[in-house]
Amino acid sequence: MTTSSIQHIAVVGAGLMGHGIALELAAYGYDITLHDRDQSQLERARGGITEGLARLVDIGRITAKEAAGAPARIAMGTDLRSAVAGADLVIEAVSENIEVKRTVFRDIDAWAPRHAIFASNTSTFMPSLLAAATTRPERVLVAHYFNPPYLLPLVELVRGDLTNDETVATMRALYEGIGKSPAVVQREAPGFVGNRLQMALLREALAIVDAGIASPRDVDTIIKTSFGRRLAVAGVFEVFEAAGWDLTLAVADQLFPVIERSTEPPLSLREKVARGELGLKTGKGFYDWTPEEAAALRGRIGNALAAIARLSDA
Ligand SMILES: NC(=O)c1ccc[n+]([C@@H]2O[C@H](COP(=O)([O-])OP(=O)(O)OC[C@H]3O[C@@H](n4cnc5c(N)ncnc54)[C@H](O)[C@@H]3O)[C@@H](O)[C@H]2O)c1
């Protein structure tokens, strides 16, 4: 199957990720069916699609005319069977629950055309687990986006044990064709690559706060005003190539023995979650959030990502 043979894409799950994935593909001319079992989620998705398309115009990725044409290419519905019946590619973005996902994969395997590729946006589940619910494991893989999916270029394409080269090549070409940055994860591993790296940083940040070395606010300042800024334009290997591996080894000799190595999240985090301090959505996490402050943070992240997208050729 070639990229040009992908015309019709079904996106299953119209939440935060699903609607964002759908709007970008529609902006580039693909015919989309966006499915959710919950009609109210589809209605909410409409507003998100309009906002996301406006943002893509704002950063210069698409023209106002392309944005205006996109919503008409997104058909919405609550019937999964009809949503996937004509699909060349199905992208699954339902809730992160293995049983729910495996049921969806079993159903789409029965109802989608034999040639269709199935991609899951799961954050954690191995593609082989999902492929095993189908009769086409060679055409199943993970296509893991980061949020917001239409502003962050990366899609991790994670191969399962049986995913074939043609499937990976087709997905890579599809994403390159719409200006994204697909990266192939050759061997499936929990968390793939991006989330393993993020969690390594979070484990150390939590340990620093628990040990009283610095406050959450100061940890965030340290990240945002130093290496975080650099990481937006140079990857970890590029950064240390520039620093020199001799210096890097000397620092690693000192720090690897003392940085956090625990195999469980800290008790302090479990207690915070048990208290309902979940972050923006409950108005309190490590910081206190009024609704205005929460909206301001979301706006700041969105605006900065849009500005980086305008500048970046990464
Ligand atoms: N939120 C993120 O930052 C992020 C980033 C990368 C990947 N992901 C992954 O993307 C997937 C979706 O996450 P989200 O944040 O969009 O969640 P969400 O809760 O916003 O959306 C999930 C949607 O799936 C729908 N749904 C649930 N079961 C369904 C079913 N059986 N059939 C049809 N629709 C069903 C729900 O109604 C809901 O609209 C998850 O696997 C998640 O791990 C999320």
The ligand as an SDF file (V2000), in Angstrom:
LIG
                    3D

 44 48  0  0  0  0  0  0  0  0999 V2000
   -3.8770   13.5910   26.3270 N   0  0  0  0  0  0  0  0  0  0  0  0
   -2.6220   13.4650   25.9290 C   0  0  0  0  0  0  0  0  0  0  0  0
   -1.7670   14.3480   26.1900 O   0  0  0  0  0  0  0  0  0  0  0  0
   -2.2090   12.2890   25.0880 C   0  0  0  0  0  0  0  0  0  0  0  0
   -0.9880   12.3400   24.3930 C   0  0  0  0  0  0  0  0  0  0  0  0
   -0.6220   11.2400   23.5970 C   0  0  0  0  0  0  0  0  0  0  0  0
   -1.4470   10.1340   23.5290 C   0  0  0  0  0  0  0  0  0  0  0  0
   -2.6230   10.1120   24.2430 N   0  0  0  0  0  0  0  0  0  0  0  0
   -3.4650    8.9190   24.1190 C   0  0  0  0  0  0  0  0  0  0  0  0
   -4.5320    9.2040   23.2260 O   0  0  0  0  0  0  0  0  0  0  0  0
   -5.6770    8.4270   23.5930 C   0  0  0  0  0  0  0  0  0  0  0  0
   -6.8600    9.3600   23.8220 C   0  0  0  0  0  0  0  0  0  0  0  0
   -6.5300   10.2770   24.8400 O   0  0  0  0  0  0  0  0  0  0  0  0
   -7.3240   11.6520   25.0250 P   0  0  0  0  0  0  0  0  0  0  0  0
   -6.4530   12.4920   25.9120 O   0  0  0  0  0  0  0  0  0  0  0  0
   -7.7600   12.1620   23.7050 O   0  0  0  0  0  0  0  0  0  0  0  0
   -8.5770   11.1280   25.8620 O   0  0  0  0  0  0  0  0  0  0  0  0
  -10.0580   11.7640   25.9510 P   0  0  0  0  0  0  0  0  0  0  0  0
  -10.6270   11.2400   27.1990 O   0  0  0  0  0  0  0  0  0  0  0  0
  -10.0110   13.2460   25.7250 O   0  0  0  0  0  0  0  0  0  0  0  0
  -10.7970   11.1210   24.6920 O   0  0  0  0  0  0  0  0  0  0  0  0
  -11.0940    9.7530   24.6040 C   0  0  0  0  0  0  0  0  0  0  0  0
  -12.3520    9.6280   23.7750 C   0  0  0  0  0  0  0  0  0  0  0  0
  -12.5740    8.2490   23.5030 O   0  0  0  0  0  0  0  0  0  0  0  0
  -13.9770    8.0420   23.5400 C   0  0  0  0  0  0  0  0  0  0  0  0
  -14.1900    6.6160   23.7230 N   0  0  0  0  0  0  0  0  0  0  0  0
  -13.9270    5.8680   24.8110 C   0  0  0  0  0  0  0  0  0  0  0  0
  -14.2230    4.5760   24.5640 N   0  0  0  0  0  0  0  0  0  0  0  0
  -14.6670    4.5120   23.2900 C   0  0  0  0  0  0  0  0  0  0  0  0
  -15.1240    3.4610   22.4530 C   0  0  0  0  0  0  0  0  0  0  0  0
  -15.1610    2.2040   22.8850 N   0  0  0  0  0  0  0  0  0  0  0  0
  -15.5110    3.7670   21.2000 N   0  0  0  0  0  0  0  0  0  0  0  0
  -15.4990    5.0380   20.7560 C   0  0  0  0  0  0  0  0  0  0  0  0
  -15.0710    6.0810   21.5010 N   0  0  0  0  0  0  0  0  0  0  0  0
  -14.6540    5.8100   22.7510 C   0  0  0  0  0  0  0  0  0  0  0  0
  -14.4760    8.9120   24.6790 C   0  0  0  0  0  0  0  0  0  0  0  0
  -15.8590    9.1790   24.5680 O   0  0  0  0  0  0  0  0  0  0  0  0
  -13.6220   10.1590   24.4780 C   0  0  0  0  0  0  0  0  0  0  0  0
  -14.2370   11.1110   23.6320 O   0  0  0  0  0  0  0  0  0  0  0  0
   -5.2660    7.6300   24.8230 C   0  0  0  0  0  0  0  0  0  0  0  0
   -4.8230    6.3710   24.4190 O   0  0  0  0  0  0  0  0  0  0  0  0
   -4.1180    8.4540   25.3950 C   0  0  0  0  0  0  0  0  0  0  0  0
   -3.2350    7.6850   26.1740 O   0  0  0  0  0  0  0  0  0  0  0  0
   -3.0330   11.1640   25.0000 C   0  0  0  0  0  0  0  0  0  0  0  0
  1  2  1  0
  2  3  2  0
  2  4  1  0
  4  5  1  0
  4 44  2  0
  5  6  2  0
  6  7  1  0
  7  8  2  0
  8  9  1  0
  8 44  1  0
  9 10  1  0
  9 42  1  0
 10 11  1  0
 11 12  1  0
 11 40  1  0
 12 13  1  0
 13 14  1  0
 14 15  2  0
 14 16  1  0
 14 17  1  0
 17 18  1  0
 18 19  2  0
 18 20  1  0
 18 21  1  0
 21 22  1  0
 22 23  1  0
 23 24  1  0
 23 38  1  0
 24 25  1  0
 25 26  1  0
 25 36  1  0
 26 27  1  0
 26 35  1  0
 27 28  2  0
 28 29  1  0
 29 30  1  0
 29 35  2  0
 30 31  1  0
 30 32  2  0
 32 33  1  0
 33 34  2  0
 34 35  1  0
 36 37  1  0
 36 38  1  0
 38 39  1  0
 40 41  1  0
 40 42  1  0
 42 43  1  0
M  CHG  2   8   1  16  -1
M  END
$$$$
